[in-house]
Amino acid sequence: MIFYDCATAPSPRRARMFIAEKGLRIETRQVDLRNDGHRQPDFLQLNPYGTVPVLITETGQSLTENIAIAAYLEALHPTPALMGDTADEKAAILMWNAICESHGGMAIAEALRNGSPALKGRALPGAVDFEQIPALAERGLKRLGLFFTTLETRLQDSDWLAGDSFSMADITGFVFCDFARIVKMPVPADNQATQAWMSKVQSRPSASLRDHDPAP
C-alpha cells in the first residue's frame, strides 16, 4: 500500500491517525499542496479530483475518501475496532463522523476558503478553481459555533463522541476542532467537556504524528 499525505492539511491527518491507531506502517508520500503538487498530472492520474488523502490498496485501487480508506483498513485489520463491532456501535460512529464532517469540517472550509485572501479563486479544494463567496465565510463561522455547542452537549453525557470507546468519529471531530485555529475560532475555553475530550485525544500517540512518522 501507498499513502499520499500532506502534513499541514486536516483531511489526510484523519487518515494518518487512523493508520497509526491500527498500528500499521504504510509507505507514505508527501503531496506539496502549497506548490500545487495535487494538480500535477501524475497525481491527478491517482485522483482526478486533486485532493488528499489517497490510499493505493494492495490490489492497486485508488481510494480517495477518508471513509473508504477507513473502511478498507478496518476490514483488513479489524483490531482495534475503530468503526464499531455491533450494529448500534457502527451506526453511532458513522452518524457522529458525518456530523463532524458536515457541521464541523465543512463550516471551517467555508470560513477559510471563502475568507482567506491566499485562497482567492480556490474556494473549493482540488483541481478545479472556484471563486470565493464572502457570505459563506461568515456563515461558516456561525455554523462552527453551533458545532461546538453540539459537541459540548454530547460530551457532557458521553466519554467519547460515539459511545464508550475511542473511534473514527473522535478522530474526525478532534482533527477539525484542532484545525479550527486556522479561522481563529478554537473550541471555547468554557466548553469544559470538549476541552477534556480534546486533551484525552491529544495525549494519544497518533495525535502527535506529523509528516511520515511511523506508527507507534
C-alpha positions in Angstrom: 0.0 0.0 0.0 1.0 3.6 -0.6 -0.4 6.5 1.4 -0.4 10.0 -0.1 -0.3 12.6 2.7 0.1 16.3 3.4 1.5 17.2 6.8 -0.4 20.5 7.0 -3.9 19.5 5.9 -6.6 18.2 8.1 -8.2 15.6 5.8 -5.0 13.4 5.4 -4.3 13.9 9.1 -7.5 11.9 9.8 -6.3 9.0 7.7 -2.8 9.3 9.3 -4.3 9.0 12.8 -6.5 6.1 11.7 -3.4 4.2 10.3 -1.4 4.9 13.5 -4.2 3.7 15.7 -4.3 0.5 13.8 -0.5 0.1 14.4 0.2 0.0 10.7 3.3 1.0 8.8 2.4 2.1 5.3 4.7 3.7 2.7 4.0 7.4 2.7 4.5 10.1 0.1 4.0 13.8 0.8 2.0 15.9 -1.6 3.0 19.5 -1.5 -0.3 21.4 -1.6 1.3 24.8 -1.3 3.1 24.3 -4.5 0.3 22.6 -6.4 1.6 19.1 -6.0 -2.1 17.9 -6.1 -2.6 19.5 -9.5 0.3 17.7 -11.2 -0.6 15.2 -14.0 1.0 12.2 -12.1 -1.1 12.9 -9.0 -4.3 13.6 -11.0 -3.9 10.1 -12.5 -4.3 8.8 -9.0 -7.1 11.1 -8.0 -8.7 13.3 -10.7 -10.3 15.4 -8.0 -6.9 16.6 -6.9 -7.4 16.0 -3.2 -5.6 14.2 -0.4 -5.6 11.7 1.3 -5.2 8.9 -1.2 -4.5 5.3 -0.4 -3.4 2.9 -3.1 -4.5 -0.5 -1.9 -2.7 -3.8 -2.2 -4.6 -4.5 -5.4 -3.8 -1.1 -6.9 -7.2 0.5 -6.3 -7.0 4.3 -5.5 -9.1 5.2 -2.5 -9.7 9.0 -2.4 -12.1 9.5 0.6 -11.4 9.1 4.3 -14.5 6.9 4.8 -13.3 4.5 2.1 -9.7 4.4 3.5 -11.0 3.7 7.0 -13.4 1.0 5.8 -10.7 -0.7 3.8 -8.2 -0.7 6.7 -10.8 -1.8 9.2 -11.8 -4.7 7.0 -8.2 -5.8 6.7 -7.2 -5.1 10.3 -10.3 -5.3 12.5 -8.5 -4.9 15.8 -8.6 -2.4 17.4 -12.1 -1.7 16.2 -12.4 2.0 15.2 -15.7 1.6 13.3 -17.6 -0.5 15.9 -18.5 -4.1 16.5 -22.2 -4.1 16.9 -24.9 -2.7 14.6 -25.6 0.1 17.2 -21.9 0.9 17.5 -21.3 1.0 13.8 -24.3 3.3 13.2 -23.4 5.7 16.0 -19.8 6.0 14.8 -20.9 6.7 11.2 -23.5 9.2 12.4 -21.1 11.2 14.6 -18.4 11.0 11.9 -20.9 12.5 9.4 -21.9 15.2 11.9 -18.3 16.2 12.4 -17.7 16.3 8.7 -20.8 18.2 7.6 -21.2 20.6 10.6 -17.6 21.0 11.7 -15.3 20.3 8.7 -17.5 22.0 6.1 -18.0 25.0 8.3 -14.3 25.5 8.7 -13.8 25.0 5.0 -16.5 27.6 4.2 -14.9 30.2 6.5 -11.3 29.5 5.4 -11.7 29.1 1.7 -14.1 32.0 1.2 -12.4 34.4 3.6 -8.7 33.9 3.1 -7.0 36.2 0.5 -4.4 33.5 0.0 -7.1 31.2 -1.4 -8.7 33.7 -3.8 -10.0 31.7 -6.7 -9.7 28.5 -4.8 -12.9 28.4 -2.8 -13.0 24.6 -3.0 -10.2 22.1 -2.6 -8.9 20.2 -5.6 -8.0 20.7 -9.2 -10.9 23.0 -10.3 -10.9 26.7 -9.5 -14.0 28.3 -7.9 -14.4 32.0 -6.9 -14.9 32.9 -3.3 -18.3 33.9 -1.8 -17.7 36.1 1.2 -21.1 35.4 2.7 -20.1 31.8 3.0 -17.2 32.7 5.2 -19.5 34.5 7.7 -21.9 31.6 7.5 -19.1 29.1 8.1 -18.1 30.8 11.4 -21.7 30.8 12.6 -22.0 27.1 11.8 -18.8 26.3 13.5 -20.1 27.9 16.7 -23.2 25.7 16.6 -21.0 22.7 16.0 -19.0 23.5 19.1 -22.3 23.6 21.1 -23.4 20.3 19.6 -20.1 18.7 20.7 -20.2 20.1 24.2 -23.8 18.9 24.7 -22.8 15.4 23.6 -19.6 15.2 25.5 -21.3 16.2 28.8 -23.1 12.9 28.6 -20.5 10.7 26.9 -16.8 10.0 27.3 -16.4 9.6 23.6 -18.4 11.0 20.7 -20.0 7.7 19.6 -20.2 5.9 22.9 -17.9 4.2 25.4 -14.9 3.7 23.2 -12.5 5.9 21.1 -13.5 5.6 17.5 -13.1 7.1 14.0 -15.7 9.7 15.0 -13.3 11.0 17.7 -10.5 11.2 15.2 -12.7 13.3 12.8 -14.0 15.6 15.5 -10.6 16.1 17.1 -8.9 16.9 13.8 -11.4 19.5 12.8 -11.6 21.1 16.3 -7.8 21.4 16.3 -7.8 22.8 12.8 -10.3 25.5 13.7 -7.4 27.6 14.9 -6.8 28.4 11.2 -10.0 30.5 11.2 -9.1 32.0 14.6 -12.1 30.3 16.3 -10.8 27.5 18.6 -13.1 25.5 20.9 -14.3 27.9 23.6 -12.4 27.7 26.9 -15.8 27.4 28.7 -16.7 24.2 26.8 -15.1 22.1 29.6 -16.4 18.7 28.4 -15.0 19.3 25.0 -11.7 20.6 26.3 -11.3 17.5 28.5 -12.1 15.3 25.5 -9.6 17.2 23.3 -6.9 16.6 25.9 -7.6 12.9 26.0 -7.3 12.6 22.3 -4.2 14.8 22.1 -2.5 12.5 24.6 -2.8 9.6 22.2 0.4 9.0 20.2 -1.5 9.1 16.9 -2.5 12.8 17.5 1.1 14.0 17.5 2.2 12.3 14.3 3.4 14.7 11.5 4.7 14.0 8.0 5.5 10.4 7.6 6.4 9.4 11.2 5.9 5.7 11.7 3.0 4.3 13.6 3.8 4.0 17.4 
